[in-house]
Amino acid sequence: MTNAATHRAVPRILLSLLIVPVVTLSGCMTARLEESRSMDTAIASGEAVVLLAKPQVDGPVAEDEFMDCVAGKVSSRSGILVRENNAFQDAMFPWFEPSTSPQRAEGMAQLLAKPLVRQRIEGSGVRYIVWVDGVTRQTDSGGSISCAIGPGGGGCLGFGWWEKESDYDATVWDLKQARTAGSVSANVTGTSALVGAIVPLPFIARVQAAACDRLAEQLGAFLAGTDPSVRTTGS
């Protein structure tokens, strides 16, 4: 981050400290949601969906805890039946292992031509596979804080901050038609701070939790066939 950008970030953090009650200890976050649809979707009663981390040749895959978070919220909020991803991969072994899974939805047509594969998928009730790609990472940091203990007691002084970004994309495959139905994505950036004022006060921007919440909301609406507007929000 340039010096100018650093100078802009610090006042924003200080402002959040003034307007947010201390008991919440929340940082500053901004979320951007996007949707791309190539065909209609309307998951029927009895049909299920499974979320899988998109295989990566090089680099990290979507974290297990994030995958579990999205799956749980899609199920609880929309009532959509979500299959457990490890159980699905075990039942479909070896066709959905990272090294053997189809790279494109159209490749499912060849896979579904295998009688055993079609039988197992139909037995699972899975209509849509959702490939989740993304990661949460720290993008910048600055400031400093120091703590010391002396004869008269201890305390911390200083101000430190760091920025994190959660960027995830979910691509939906329709197994019945062996086509890509579209995708939804959530990008959440947040600035956290640690203020040293005798007792350290953390103001944490929980970007991954926010990304899970927003992506699950978008994904549930997408699968149900509704079309929420794309928006940019700040919190």
C-alpha positions as CSV (number, residue, x, y, z in Angstrom):
1,M,0.0,0.0,0.0
2,T,1.3,3.5,-0.8
3,N,1.9,6.1,1.9
4,A,-1.2,8.0,0.6
5,A,-3.3,4.9,0.9
6,T,-2.0,4.2,4.4
7,H,-2.9,7.7,5.5
8,R,-6.4,7.2,4.2
9,A,-6.9,3.9,6.0
10,V,-5.9,5.2,9.5
11,P,-8.7,7.9,9.7
12,R,-11.2,5.4,8.6
13,I,-10.3,3.1,11.5
14,L,-10.3,5.9,14.0
15,L,-13.8,6.9,12.8
16,S,-15.0,3.4,13.3
17,L,-13.7,3.5,16.9
18,L,-15.8,6.6,17.6
19,I,-19.1,5.4,16.1
20,V,-19.1,1.7,17.0
21,P,-19.8,0.8,20.7
22,V,-16.8,-0.7,22.3
23,V,-18.7,-3.8,23.3
24,T,-19.1,-4.8,19.6
25,L,-15.4,-4.6,18.9
26,S,-16.2,-4.7,15.2
27,G,-13.9,-3.4,12.4
28,C,-14.8,-1.7,9.1
29,M,-15.9,-3.9,6.2
30,T,-17.1,-3.5,2.6
31,A,-18.8,-6.2,0.6
32,R,-19.4,-6.6,-3.1
33,L,-21.7,-9.3,-4.5
34,E,-22.0,-10.4,-8.2
35,E,-24.1,-12.8,-10.1
36,S,-24.0,-14.3,-13.6
37,R,-26.8,-16.5,-14.8
38,S,-26.8,-18.5,-18.1
39,M,-29.9,-20.5,-17.5
40,D,-32.9,-20.7,-15.3
41,T,-32.7,-22.6,-12.0
42,A,-35.5,-23.7,-9.7
43,I,-34.4,-26.5,-7.5
44,A,-37.4,-28.9,-6.8
45,S,-38.4,-30.6,-3.7
46,G,-36.3,-33.8,-3.2
47,E,-33.4,-32.4,-5.3
48,A,-30.2,-31.7,-3.5
49,V,-27.0,-29.7,-4.0
50,V,-23.4,-30.4,-3.0
51,L,-20.7,-27.8,-2.4
52,L,-17.1,-28.9,-3.4
53,A,-13.9,-26.9,-3.2
54,K,-12.7,-26.3,-6.7
55,P,-9.4,-28.3,-7.3
56,Q,-6.3,-26.2,-7.8
57,V,-3.2,-27.3,-9.6
58,D,-1.2,-24.7,-7.7
59,G,-2.3,-22.6,-4.7
60,P,-4.8,-22.9,-1.8
61,V,-8.3,-24.2,-2.1
62,A,-11.4,-22.8,-0.3
63,E,-11.0,-23.6,3.4
64,D,-13.0,-26.4,5.0
65,E,-14.5,-24.2,7.6
66,F,-15.7,-21.8,5.0
67,M,-17.3,-24.6,2.9
68,D,-19.1,-25.9,6.0
69,C,-20.3,-22.4,6.9
70,V,-21.8,-21.8,3.5
71,A,-23.4,-25.2,3.2
72,G,-25.0,-24.8,6.7
73,K,-26.4,-21.4,6.0
74,V,-27.8,-22.4,2.5
75,S,-29.6,-25.3,4.1
76,S,-30.9,-23.5,7.2
77,R,-32.1,-20.3,5.4
78,S,-33.5,-21.7,2.2
79,G,-34.5,-25.2,3.2
80,I,-32.5,-26.6,0.3
81,L,-31.1,-30.1,0.8
82,V,-27.3,-29.9,0.9
83,R,-25.4,-33.1,0.8
84,E,-22.2,-33.5,2.9
85,N,-19.3,-33.0,0.5
86,N,-17.0,-35.7,1.8
87,A,-19.7,-38.3,1.8
88,F,-20.6,-37.3,-1.8
89,Q,-17.0,-37.6,-3.0
90,D,-16.6,-41.0,-1.2
91,A,-19.8,-42.3,-2.8
92,M,-18.6,-41.1,-6.2
93,F,-15.0,-42.2,-5.9
94,P,-12.8,-41.8,-7.9
95,W,-14.7,-39.5,-10.3
96,F,-14.8,-36.4,-8.2
97,E,-11.3,-36.5,-6.7
98,P,-9.2,-33.4,-7.3
99,S,-7.1,-35.1,-10.0
100,T,-10.0,-36.8,-11.9
101,S,-13.0,-34.5,-11.5
102,P,-14.3,-32.8,-14.7
103,Q,-12.9,-29.3,-15.2
104,R,-16.0,-28.0,-17.1
105,A,-19.7,-28.7,-16.7
106,E,-19.8,-29.9,-20.3
107,G,-17.4,-32.7,-19.4
108,M,-20.1,-34.1,-17.1
109,A,-21.9,-35.4,-20.3
110,Q,-19.1,-37.9,-20.9
111,L,-19.0,-38.8,-17.2
112,L,-22.8,-39.2,-17.0
113,A,-22.6,-41.6,-20.0
114,K,-21.1,-44.1,-17.6
115,P,-24.0,-46.2,-16.2
116,L,-22.5,-46.5,-12.8
117,V,-21.8,-42.8,-12.4
118,R,-25.4,-41.9,-13.5
119,Q,-26.8,-44.5,-11.1
120,R,-24.9,-43.1,-8.2
121,I,-25.7,-39.5,-8.9
122,E,-29.4,-40.3,-9.3
123,G,-29.2,-42.2,-6.1
124,S,-27.8,-39.2,-4.3
125,G,-30.5,-36.9,-5.5
126,V,-27.9,-34.2,-6.3
127,R,-29.2,-31.9,-9.0
128,Y,-26.5,-29.2,-8.7
129,I,-22.8,-29.2,-8.0
130,V,-21.4,-25.9,-6.7
131,W,-17.7,-25.5,-7.1
132,V,-16.4,-22.9,-4.6
133,D,-13.1,-21.1,-5.4
134,G,-11.4,-18.5,-3.2
135,V,-9.5,-17.8,-0.1
136,T,-9.2,-15.3,2.8
137,R,-5.9,-13.6,3.0
138,Q,-4.2,-10.6,4.7
139,T,-3.5,-7.8,2.2
140,D,-1.8,-5.1,4.2
141,S,-0.9,-4.0,7.7
142,G,0.8,-1.1,9.6
143,G,1.4,0.6,12.9
144,S,2.8,-0.9,16.0
145,I,1.9,-1.7,19.6
146,S,4.0,-2.6,22.6
147,C,3.2,-4.0,26.0
148,A,5.3,-3.9,29.1
149,I,5.1,-5.0,32.8
150,G,6.7,-3.0,35.5
151,P,6.7,-2.7,39.3
152,G,3.6,-0.5,39.1
153,G,1.7,-2.7,36.8
154,G,1.6,-3.2,33.0
155,G,-0.1,-1.9,29.9
156,C,0.0,-1.5,26.2
157,L,0.5,1.6,24.0
158,G,0.3,2.1,20.3
159,F,-2.0,1.5,17.3
160,G,-1.8,-1.4,14.8
161,W,-4.0,-2.2,11.9
162,W,-4.3,-4.9,9.2
163,E,-6.5,-5.5,6.2
164,K,-8.0,-8.8,5.1
165,E,-9.8,-9.8,2.0
166,S,-12.2,-12.8,1.5
167,D,-12.8,-13.4,-2.2
168,Y,-15.0,-16.4,-3.2
169,D,-16.7,-17.5,-6.3
170,A,-19.3,-20.3,-6.6
171,T,-20.0,-21.8,-10.0
172,V,-23.2,-23.8,-10.3
173,W,-23.4,-27.0,-12.5
174,D,-26.7,-28.4,-13.5
175,L,-26.2,-32.2,-13.6
176,K,-29.5,-32.9,-15.3
177,Q,-28.5,-30.8,-18.3
178,A,-24.7,-31.1,-17.9
179,R,-24.4,-27.3,-18.3
180,T,-23.1,-24.4,-16.3
181,A,-26.1,-22.6,-14.8
182,G,-24.1,-19.5,-13.7
183,S,-22.1,-18.2,-10.7
184,V,-22.3,-16.0,-7.7
185,S,-19.4,-14.3,-5.9
186,A,-18.8,-12.4,-2.7
187,N,-15.8,-10.2,-2.0
188,V,-15.4,-8.7,1.5
189,T,-12.6,-6.5,2.6
190,G,-12.1,-5.3,6.1
191,T,-9.8,-3.3,8.3
192,S,-9.1,-4.5,11.8
193,A,-7.3,-2.6,14.5
194,L,-5.6,-3.1,17.9
195,V,-5.5,0.0,20.1
196,G,-3.1,0.0,23.0
197,A,-4.8,2.1,25.8
198,I,-3.5,0.3,28.9
199,V,-5.7,-2.7,28.1
200,P,-5.4,-3.7,24.3
201,L,-8.7,-3.1,22.5
202,P,-9.2,-5.2,19.4
203,F,-11.6,-4.1,16.7
204,I,-11.9,-7.1,14.4
205,A,-13.4,-7.2,10.9
206,R,-14.6,-10.7,10.5
207,V,-14.4,-10.8,6.7
208,Q,-14.6,-14.6,6.2
209,A,-17.8,-14.8,8.3
210,A,-19.3,-11.9,6.4
211,A,-18.3,-13.5,3.1
212,C,-19.9,-16.8,4.1
213,D,-23.1,-15.0,5.1
214,R,-23.4,-13.0,1.8
215,L,-22.4,-15.9,-0.5
216,A,-24.9,-18.3,1.2
217,E,-27.6,-15.7,0.8
218,Q,-26.8,-15.2,-2.9
219,L,-26.4,-18.9,-3.6
220,G,-29.7,-19.9,-1.9
221,A,-31.5,-17.3,-4.0
222,F,-29.8,-18.4,-7.2
223,L,-30.7,-22.0,-6.7
224,A,-34.3,-21.1,-5.8
225,G,-34.6,-19.2,-9.0
226,T,-34.9,-15.7,-7.6
227,D,-32.7,-12.8,-8.8
228,P,-31.4,-10.6,-6.0
229,S,-30.0,-7.3,-7.3
230,V,-26.2,-6.9,-7.4
231,R,-25.2,-4.3,-4.8
232,T,-22.3,-2.8,-3.0
233,T,-22.7,-2.3,0.7
234,G,-20.6,-1.0,3.6
235,S,-20.8,-1.9,7.2
